[in-house]
Amino acid sequence: MADKSPQQHLAHIAKAMKDIDFVMLNTHTKDGQIGARPMSNNRQVDYDGDSYYFTWEDSLMVTDIKGDPKVGLSLQGAPSPKGAPGIFISVEGKAEIVRDKAAFAEHWVDELDRWFKDGTGTEGLVMLHVHATRAAYWDGENDGDFDID
């Protein structure tokens, strides 16, 4: 699939991401290490290069992003019933810390109430908006490595 356009590659991984809820969000720590944390994409599956995650303002992840907004996302799909490995996806991008409650409401799902008892009004809540700049994938048969506009 190396001859496909970035939009075709993006469409391929977007389709695969419909079945993947959790991603590993990787940040750069203050001492140059890599920190990785599992995050739910809240089943927002119309992937166009933007991802949204909710967390606490005072988390180490947010501290890391304040120091260096470059982040990575790692995803792995389930193996096929025939035994082929699931898709592996890597996304590079820039994270923006969002504090706007109206923006929260656009991406909120009821399952988040488990972690944030007061919903979008939870004290200390922030949303991370990851703007992808590059992605790569391998699904056992096809692969792609492309820039995202």
C-alpha positions as CSV (number, residue, x, y, z in Angstrom):
1,M,0.0,0.0,0.0
2,A,3.0,2.3,-0.2
3,D,1.7,3.8,-3.4
4,K,-1.5,5.1,-1.7
5,S,-2.1,8.7,-0.8
6,P,-2.0,10.0,2.8
7,Q,-5.8,10.3,2.7
8,Q,-6.1,6.6,1.7
9,H,-3.7,5.5,4.4
10,L,-5.6,7.6,6.9
11,A,-8.9,6.1,5.8
12,H,-7.4,2.6,6.3
13,I,-6.3,3.2,9.9
14,A,-9.5,5.1,10.7
15,K,-11.5,2.0,9.7
16,A,-9.3,-0.2,11.9
17,M,-9.5,2.2,14.9
18,K,-13.3,1.8,15.1
19,D,-12.5,-1.4,17.1
20,I,-9.7,-0.1,19.3
21,D,-10.7,1.8,22.4
22,F,-7.5,2.1,24.3
23,V,-4.3,3.7,23.1
24,M,-0.9,4.3,24.8
25,L,-0.2,8.0,24.9
26,N,3.5,8.6,25.1
27,T,5.0,11.9,26.4
28,H,8.5,13.3,27.0
29,T,9.3,13.6,30.7
30,K,11.3,16.5,32.1
31,D,14.5,14.4,32.3
32,G,14.2,13.1,28.7
33,Q,12.6,9.8,29.4
34,I,9.4,8.5,27.7
35,G,6.2,8.2,29.8
36,A,3.4,6.0,28.5
37,R,-0.1,5.8,29.8
38,P,-3.3,4.0,28.6
39,M,-6.0,6.4,27.5
40,S,-9.5,5.7,26.1
41,N,-10.4,7.4,22.8
42,N,-14.0,7.2,24.1
43,R,-15.0,5.3,20.9
44,Q,-14.7,8.5,18.8
45,V,-14.0,6.6,15.7
46,D,-14.3,9.1,12.9
47,Y,-10.5,9.5,12.9
48,D,-9.3,12.3,10.8
49,G,-5.9,12.9,12.5
50,D,-7.4,14.4,15.7
51,S,-7.8,12.5,19.0
52,Y,-9.3,13.6,22.3
53,Y,-8.6,12.3,25.8
54,F,-9.7,13.5,29.2
55,T,-7.5,13.6,32.2
56,W,-6.6,15.7,35.3
57,E,-4.8,19.0,35.0
58,D,-2.4,18.0,37.8
59,S,-1.3,14.7,36.2
60,L,2.3,14.0,35.3
61,M,1.1,13.5,31.7
62,V,-0.2,17.1,31.5
63,T,3.1,18.4,33.2
64,D,5.0,16.5,30.5
65,I,2.9,18.0,27.7
66,K,3.4,21.5,29.1
67,G,7.1,20.9,28.8
68,D,7.0,19.3,25.4
69,P,3.8,19.0,23.4
70,K,5.1,16.3,21.1
71,V,3.4,13.0,21.8
72,G,3.0,9.6,20.4
73,L,0.0,7.2,20.3
74,S,0.4,3.5,20.0
75,L,-2.6,1.2,19.1
76,Q,-2.9,-2.5,18.6
77,G,-6.0,-4.2,17.1
78,A,-7.2,-7.7,18.0
79,P,-5.9,-10.6,16.0
80,S,-8.2,-11.9,13.3
81,P,-10.1,-15.2,13.8
82,K,-7.8,-16.8,11.3
83,G,-4.8,-16.0,13.5
84,A,-3.3,-13.1,11.6
85,P,-2.0,-10.4,13.9
86,G,-4.1,-7.3,14.5
87,I,-3.1,-4.0,13.1
88,F,-0.4,-2.0,14.7
89,I,-0.6,1.8,14.5
90,S,1.8,4.5,15.6
91,V,0.8,8.2,15.5
92,E,3.0,11.2,16.1
93,G,1.6,14.6,16.9
94,K,1.3,17.6,19.1
95,A,-1.0,17.8,22.1
96,E,-3.0,20.8,23.1
97,I,-4.4,21.2,26.6
98,V,-8.0,22.2,26.4
99,R,-9.9,23.8,29.3
100,D,-13.0,24.9,27.5
101,K,-16.1,23.1,28.9
102,A,-18.0,23.7,25.7
103,A,-15.3,21.7,23.9
104,F,-15.5,19.0,26.6
105,A,-19.2,18.6,25.8
106,E,-18.5,17.9,22.2
107,H,-16.4,14.8,23.1
108,W,-18.0,13.6,26.3
109,V,-19.5,10.2,26.6
110,D,-21.4,8.8,29.6
111,E,-18.7,6.2,30.4
112,L,-16.4,9.0,31.5
113,D,-18.6,9.6,34.5
114,R,-16.8,6.6,36.1
115,W,-13.7,8.7,36.4
116,F,-15.0,12.2,36.5
117,K,-18.0,12.2,38.9
118,D,-19.2,15.7,38.0
119,G,-19.0,15.2,34.3
120,T,-17.7,18.1,32.2
121,G,-17.9,20.3,35.4
122,T,-15.4,18.1,37.3
123,E,-12.9,20.3,39.1
124,G,-9.4,20.0,37.5
125,L,-10.6,18.3,34.3
126,V,-8.8,19.0,31.1
127,M,-9.0,17.5,27.6
128,L,-6.0,16.7,25.5
129,H,-6.5,17.3,21.8
130,V,-3.8,15.5,19.9
131,H,-3.2,16.8,16.3
132,A,-1.5,14.0,14.4
133,T,1.3,15.0,12.1
134,R,2.6,11.5,11.0
135,A,1.4,8.0,11.2
136,A,2.6,4.5,10.4
137,Y,0.9,1.1,10.5
138,W,1.3,-2.6,9.7
139,D,-1.5,-5.0,9.5
140,G,0.3,-8.3,8.6
141,E,-0.2,-7.7,4.9
142,N,-0.1,-4.0,4.3
143,D,1.9,-1.1,5.8
144,G,2.1,2.6,5.5
145,D,4.2,5.5,6.8
146,F,2.8,8.9,5.9
147,D,2.5,12.6,6.9
148,I,-0.9,13.9,7.9
149,D,-1.9,17.3,6.6
